[in-house]
Amino acid sequence: MEQLAVAAIVTVAFFFTLSFSGVESGSNFTGDSSIGRGPAVKGLCPDLIQRFDYPCSEHKVQTKDGYVLGLHRVSSVARMLREQRGPPVLLLHGLFMAGDAWFLGSMNQSLGYILADHGFDVWVGSVRGTRWSHGHVSLSEKDKEFWDWSWEELALYDLAAMLHYVNSVSNAEVFIVGHSQQGTIISLAAFTEPDIVKMVAGAALLCPITYLEHVSAPLVLRLVSMHLDQVVLALGIHQLNFKSDILAEILDSVCDGHVDCTDLLTSITGPNCCLNMSQVDFFLEYEPHPSSAKNLNHLFQMIRKGTFARYDYGRSKNIRRYGQFKPPNFDLSQIPKSLPMWMGYGANDDLADLTDFQHTLRELESQPELLYLENYGHIDFLMGVTANRDVYDDMIEFFRSLLGKSSS
């Protein structure tokens, strides 16, 4: 049984390491969250953003349930010299990633730098459990209670705390940019809450996801059918840390001449048209970040049940927690019709499936502006070498149109 579980976890390790934004695993069996490979961590600003001399400052935000999050503020040199800050925009990363995901390419290709150069006041969010947001007022990462959360808490606590802080500092409503299975899921769930959405000026969502019923990636479906998430929880594993020594060594060994990890990426996300695969090594210096086994379980519940709902604890605990047998759905029709939204999606995305995306659109009261790219896959929207002109120019035009409306 233990050998089967380890084999399954290693399989998931491949999945998460190479998916860039899909699901990640790799548990750290000791509970130690030390990074098994990659650079020594100093901070997101000195490690990455300031390599191109962009002004960057780190801020700490505390959630209602006691987690301490790292929030980073980035500007362009030219804007700082004029002592002017544009409208605030909060960047929300994908699953098993962190705020560094927006800065892994060149200045001309990474959205974080591009938005700063266009005059936006860029705030970079990293959710609990990642290396930039690993604090808590009373718990240690070695405590199983530290990892007792899923994307539901990320939406209702982490995003709420980030927005409140940015809103207070900038004294302005905030634009949101989210990507993939975490950045867009938590955004859309949070937007159903009036106290959260009132702080949002508009949202741009890349590969937006609420429903996962029609995920077509073969490896993902195989892992779901194996009930890998439930095996991990049954083994008492709470933290999924891919950078643990044992998994880093296994991955290095398998990808070094045994498995074509580039082809594996396609089996997880679908084909990507526009990646520079030489960036993968640099990507793996920073990714993947830890997350919780409960978070993985919640996502796999969505695939099995075809719902966009709170975490399912089982009938008896659901009764105690929710007052009903099934967990309540997040009702997308509760997102205000007045909230401006822009969504970019591609035909070759096996994670953000077109059928599920249409399901999302049907439930919204509003009609978001849409950018459809037939040749784009899941990762192209984040790291495609042509995403600056294919995607980001249109997104920035959307934000600027909203600024024009607010000033008129």
C-alpha positions in Angstrom: 0.0 0.0 0.0 2.8 2.4 0.9 4.6 1.7 -2.3 1.5 2.3 -4.3 0.9 5.6 -2.5 4.5 6.8 -3.1 4.2 5.9 -6.8 0.9 7.8 -7.1 2.4 10.8 -5.4 5.4 10.8 -7.6 3.1 10.7 -10.6 1.3 13.7 -9.3 4.7 15.3 -8.8 5.3 15.2 -12.5 1.9 16.6 -13.1 2.3 19.6 -10.9 5.9 20.4 -11.7 5.3 20.5 -15.4 1.8 21.9 -15.5 2.9 25.3 -14.4 -0.5 26.0 -13.1 -2.4 22.8 -12.9 -2.4 20.7 -9.7 0.7 20.0 -7.8 1.7 17.4 -5.3 4.7 15.9 -3.9 4.3 15.6 -0.2 6.9 16.2 2.3 6.6 13.2 4.5 8.5 14.8 7.4 6.3 17.9 7.5 9.4 20.0 6.9 8.8 22.7 4.3 12.4 23.3 3.4 13.1 23.7 -0.2 15.0 20.8 -1.7 16.3 22.6 -4.7 16.4 26.0 -6.2 18.0 29.2 -5.0 18.2 30.3 -1.4 15.2 32.3 -0.7 15.7 36.0 0.3 12.5 37.4 -0.8 10.5 38.0 -4.0 11.8 41.5 -4.5 15.6 40.8 -4.2 15.4 37.4 -5.7 13.5 38.2 -8.9 11.8 41.6 -9.4 14.8 43.8 -8.7 17.0 42.0 -11.2 15.7 44.5 -13.7 15.9 47.5 -11.3 12.1 47.7 -10.7 11.3 49.4 -7.4 9.7 46.7 -5.2 8.5 46.7 -1.6 7.2 43.9 0.6 4.1 44.2 2.8 2.5 41.9 5.3 -1.2 41.2 5.5 -3.0 39.2 8.1 -6.2 37.2 7.3 -9.2 36.9 9.6 -8.1 33.3 10.4 -4.6 34.2 11.3 -2.4 33.6 8.2 0.3 36.2 7.4 0.6 36.8 3.7 3.3 38.5 1.7 2.1 41.2 -0.7 4.6 42.9 -3.0 4.3 46.3 -4.6 6.0 47.0 -7.9 6.4 50.2 -10.0 8.4 51.3 -13.0 11.5 53.5 -12.5 10.0 56.2 -14.6 6.8 56.3 -12.6 8.7 56.4 -9.3 10.8 59.4 -10.5 7.6 61.3 -11.2 6.2 60.2 -7.8 3.0 59.2 -9.5 1.1 56.0 -9.1 -1.5 54.8 -11.4 -4.6 52.6 -10.6 -3.9 49.6 -8.4 -4.0 46.1 -9.9 -3.7 42.9 -7.9 -2.1 39.9 -9.6 -3.4 36.4 -8.5 -1.3 33.4 -9.5 -2.4 29.9 -10.5 -2.4 26.7 -8.4 1.0 25.6 -6.9 2.5 28.8 -8.0 3.0 32.2 -6.3 3.5 35.8 -7.1 6.8 35.1 -8.9 4.9 33.5 -11.7 4.2 37.0 -13.2 7.9 37.9 -13.4 9.6 34.7 -14.8 10.1 36.1 -18.4 11.8 39.2 -19.7 10.6 42.7 -19.1 8.8 42.7 -22.4 7.1 39.3 -21.8 6.1 39.2 -18.1 2.8 40.8 -17.3 4.0 42.2 -13.9 6.7 44.3 -15.6 4.4 45.3 -18.5 1.7 46.6 -16.2 4.2 48.6 -14.2 5.6 50.1 -17.3 2.1 51.1 -18.4 1.7 53.1 -15.2 -0.3 50.7 -13.0 0.3 50.4 -9.3 1.1 46.7 -9.3 0.4 44.5 -6.3 1.5 40.9 -6.3 -0.5 38.4 -4.2 0.8 35.1 -2.9 -1.7 32.9 -1.0 -1.1 31.1 2.2 1.3 28.1 2.2 3.5 29.5 -0.6 7.1 30.5 0.2 6.2 34.2 0.2 3.2 33.7 2.5 4.2 31.0 5.0 3.4 32.7 8.3 0.7 32.4 10.9 0.0 34.1 14.2 0.1 30.9 16.2 0.7 27.9 14.0 3.8 26.4 12.5 4.1 24.9 9.1 4.8 21.6 10.9 1.3 21.7 12.4 -1.3 19.8 10.4 -3.8 22.6 11.3 -1.7 25.0 9.3 -2.7 23.1 6.1 -6.4 22.8 6.9 -7.7 24.9 4.1 -8.7 24.7 0.4 -9.3 27.4 -2.2 -12.5 28.3 -0.4 -10.4 29.9 2.4 -8.2 31.5 -0.2 -11.2 33.2 -1.7 -13.0 34.3 1.4 -10.0 35.2 3.6 -6.8 35.6 1.6 -8.2 37.6 -1.3 -10.4 39.6 1.0 -7.4 40.6 3.2 -5.3 41.5 0.1 -8.0 43.6 -1.4 -8.7 45.4 1.9 -5.1 46.3 2.3 -4.5 47.5 -1.3 -7.8 49.4 -1.2 -6.8 51.1 2.1 -3.3 52.0 1.0 -4.2 53.2 -2.5 -7.6 54.7 -1.5 -9.0 53.3 -4.7 -11.0 50.3 -6.0 -8.7 47.6 -7.3 -8.3 45.9 -10.7 -7.7 42.1 -10.5 -5.9 39.8 -12.8 -6.1 36.1 -12.2 -4.8 33.0 -14.0 -6.0 29.4 -14.0 -7.3 27.0 -11.4 -6.5 29.2 -8.4 -6.3 32.8 -9.5 -9.7 32.7 -11.3 -11.5 30.3 -9.1 -10.9 32.3 -5.9 -11.7 35.6 -7.8 -15.1 34.4 -9.1 -16.0 32.8 -5.7 -15.0 36.0 -3.9 -17.0 38.2 -6.3 -20.2 36.5 -5.0 -19.6 38.1 -1.6 -20.8 41.8 -1.5 -18.3 42.8 1.1 -15.4 41.7 -1.1 -16.6 42.6 -4.6 -17.3 46.2 -3.5 -13.5 46.8 -3.4 -13.0 45.6 -7.1 -13.0 48.0 -10.0 -12.8 45.3 -12.7 -11.3 41.9 -13.3 -9.3 40.3 -16.1 -9.3 36.5 -16.0 -6.9 34.3 -18.0 -8.1 30.7 -18.6 -11.1 31.3 -16.2 -12.4 28.3 -14.3 -15.3 27.7 -12.1 -16.5 24.3 -13.3 -14.1 21.4 -14.0 -16.5 18.7 -15.1 -15.2 18.5 -18.7 -11.4 18.6 -18.0 -10.0 16.5 -20.8 -6.3 16.2 -19.9 -5.7 12.4 -19.8 -3.3 12.4 -16.9 -5.5 14.6 -14.8 -8.5 12.2 -15.4 -6.3 9.3 -14.5 -5.2 10.8 -11.2 -8.9 11.6 -10.4 -9.9 8.0 -11.2 -7.1 6.7 -8.9 -8.6 8.9 -6.1 -5.1 10.1 -5.5 -6.3 13.0 -3.4 -8.1 10.7 -1.0 -5.1 8.4 -0.8 -2.9 11.3 0.2 -5.3 12.4 2.9 -5.7 8.8 4.2 -2.0 8.6 4.7 -2.2 11.7 6.9 -0.3 13.9 4.5 -1.4 17.5 4.8 1.3 19.5 3.0 2.1 19.0 -0.6 5.6 20.2 -1.0 7.3 19.4 -4.3 10.6 20.9 -3.3 11.2 18.3 -0.6 14.6 16.5 -1.1 13.1 13.1 -1.8 10.8 14.3 -4.6 13.3 16.7 -6.1 15.7 13.8 -6.4 13.1 11.5 -7.9 12.0 14.1 -10.4 15.5 14.8 -11.5 16.2 11.1 -12.0 13.1 10.4 -14.0 13.2 13.5 -16.2 16.9 12.9 -16.9 16.7 10.4 -19.8 13.8 8.3 -18.6 10.7 10.4 -19.4 10.2 13.2 -22.0 8.8 15.8 -19.6 8.1 18.2 -22.4 5.7 15.8 -24.0 4.2 15.2 -20.5 3.3 18.9 -20.3 1.0 18.5 -23.3 -0.8 15.5 -21.8 -1.6 17.7 -18.8 -2.5 21.1 -20.2 -3.1 20.5 -23.8 -0.8 21.8 -26.6 0.8 25.2 -26.0 1.7 27.1 -29.2 4.0 29.8 -28.0 6.3 28.7 -25.1 10.0 29.1 -25.1 10.9 25.7 -23.5 14.4 27.0 -22.5 12.6 28.9 -19.8 11.5 25.7 -18.1 14.8 25.3 -16.1 14.5 28.9 -14.8 10.8 28.3 -14.0 11.7 25.3 -11.9 14.0 27.4 -9.8 10.9 29.1 -8.3 8.1 26.7 -9.0 6.2 24.8 -7.7 5.2 26.2 -4.4 3.7 24.2 -1.5 -0.1 23.8 -1.1 -2.4 21.7 1.0 -3.7 18.2 0.3 -7.2 19.5 1.2 -6.9 22.0 -1.7 -6.1 19.2 -4.1 -9.0 17.2 -2.7 -11.4 20.2 -3.2 -10.4 20.5 -6.9 -10.8 16.8 -7.5 -14.3 17.0 -5.9 -15.2 19.6 -8.5 -14.1 17.3 -11.3 -16.0 14.3 -10.0 -19.2 16.2 -9.0 -19.3 18.9 -11.7 -20.0 21.6 -9.1 -18.7 25.0 -8.1 -19.3 24.6 -4.4 -17.7 24.8 -0.9 -15.7 22.0 0.4 -17.5 18.7 0.8 -16.9 17.2 4.3 -19.4 14.3 3.9 -23.0 14.2 4.8 -22.8 14.3 8.6 -20.2 17.0 8.8 -21.9 19.0 6.1 -25.0 19.1 8.2 -23.1 20.4 11.2 -21.1 22.9 9.1 -23.6 24.0 6.5 -27.0 22.8 7.8 -27.5 20.7 4.7 -26.3 17.4 3.3 -24.5 18.9 0.3 -22.1 21.9 0.4 -23.6 25.2 -0.8 -22.8 26.3 -4.3 -21.1 29.5 -5.1 -23.8 31.3 -7.0 -22.3 33.1 -10.0 -25.5 35.0 -10.6 -24.8 36.9 -7.4 -21.8 38.6 -9.0 -23.0 42.1 -9.7 -23.9 42.8 -13.2 -22.2 46.1 -12.9 -18.8 44.5 -12.3 -16.7 44.9 -15.5 -15.0 41.6 -16.5 -12.6 40.6 -19.3 -11.8 37.0 -20.0 -9.1 35.4 -22.2 -9.4 31.8 -23.2 -8.0 29.4 -25.8 -9.2 26.4 -27.9 -6.2 24.2 -26.9 -6.8 24.4 -23.1 -7.5 20.9 -21.6 -7.9 22.3 -18.1 -10.1 25.4 -18.7 -12.4 23.4 -21.1 -14.6 25.4 -23.5 -17.8 23.6 -22.4 -17.1 24.4 -18.7 -16.3 28.0 -19.7 -19.6 28.3 -21.5 -21.3 27.0 -18.4 -19.7 29.8 -16.4 -20.8 32.5 -18.9 -24.4 31.2 -18.8 -24.6 31.7 -15.0 -23.2 35.2 -15.0 -25.6 38.1 -15.1 -23.1 40.2 -17.0 -21.6 39.7 -20.4 -17.8 39.9 -20.0 -15.5 41.1 -22.8 -14.0 38.0 -24.4 -10.7 37.4 -26.1 -10.6 34.0 -27.9 -7.3 32.6 -29.3 -7.7 29.5 -31.2 -4.1 28.4 -31.1 -3.5 29.2 -27.4 -3.2 26.7 -24.7 -3.3 26.9 -20.9 0.3 28.1 -20.3 0.5 30.4 -23.3 -1.6 33.1 -21.5 1.0 33.3 -18.8 4.3 32.6 -20.4 3.7 32.7 -24.2 6.4 34.6 -26.0 3.8 36.5 -27.9 1.3 37.0 -25.1 2.3 40.6 -24.7 0.7 41.6 -28.0 -1.8 38.7 -28.3 -3.3 39.0 -24.8 -1.9 41.8 -22.6 -2.4 44.7 -25.0 -6.1 43.9 -25.2 -6.3 43.5 -21.4 -4.6 46.8 -20.8 -7.0 48.5 -23.2 -9.9 47.0 -21.2 -8.5 48.5 -18.0 -7.9 51.9 -19.6 -11.5 52.0 -21.0 -12.7 51.6 -17.4 -10.5 54.5 -16.3 -12.0 56.6 -19.0 -15.5 55.9 -17.9 -14.7 56.6 -14.2 -13.2 60.0 -15.1 -16.0 61.1 -17.5 
